[in-house]
Amino acid sequence: MNADVPASRELAAIAELAARATGDLLRTGFRSRPEVDLKHDIHDPVTVHDHAAEETIREVLAEHAPGSVVIGEEGGRQGTDGDLCWYVDPIDGTANFAVGLPFFCTSIGAVAGGEVVAGVVYDPVRDEMFSASLDGATCNGERIESRGAARDETAVVATSYPSARDLRDDRDEVLRRFGLMVDAFATVRRPGSAALALAHVAAGWTDVSFDPRLNTWDLAAGLLLVRQAGGTYLPLGGRPGAPDHEAPGYVACVGGFDLAGSVMTEVIGLSSAGSGA
């Protein structure tokens, strides 16, 4: 399908329904210290609530968008080979959720015609629904505008960099790059959810966000939120000619931020070379 503005609004509304359906489940599970299983290593936790939330989302999408493909962090790819594809992260920030830190979210992005055309990021603790279509970006129904700091020295950056994998690749160089960020920015934060950090860039609550290695379900909705709110989203490390949401990394910033004059230009260049961009 080729989504025009009305169609993208409809897809955003479906994504909102699916994300909000997880709210009670996640609020009930939050701060219950659920048992944690590991997927790949100690840095990749999962709980029963991740699985339950994704199943709830899949049920809503199946009802309101039958025949579409759903690719979820926990359940993988399901559905027919239709042109409409949903990327679902039931809990982005599981490590935070599992121990009771209130910075996690549900992220759902809709891709049609090879492009992200709708997306939502839902923060169940604050009951904040960030929603984007081809008609703009909102938080709880109110338009948001990505505006904030113009320069590094007054900006807050949110990142999960460096990861343990980054450190294993080249510890000294990675720490040097991270040091550049710490020196240049007013504040560097590691909040633990890329999707929610992107939503905060879209709202103008965080100035810059950067991550070199993520999955599409982490960033698809946030990508559209930032762009539709007037911010900048640059994909990093993708294949030539591939759509932006398939690139594993990104740097995003509020509208008006001097990215060309930022230390991020050096950090991005070094990290892109290291990740095969």
Secondary structure, DSSP 8 states (H G I E B T S, - for coil): ----HHHHHHHHHHHHHHHHTTHHHHHHHTTS----EESSSTT-EE-HHHHHHHHHHHHHHHHHSTT-EEEETTTEEES-S-S-EEEEEEEETHHHHHHT-S--EEEEEEEETTEEEEEEEEETTTTEEEEEETTEEEETTEE---B--SSGGG-EEEE--S-HHHHHHHHHHHHHHHHHHHHHSSEEE--S-HHHHHHHHHHTSSSEEEESS--HHHHHHHHHHHHHTT-EEEEES--TT--GGGSSEEEEE-BT--STTSTHHHHHHHHHHHHT-
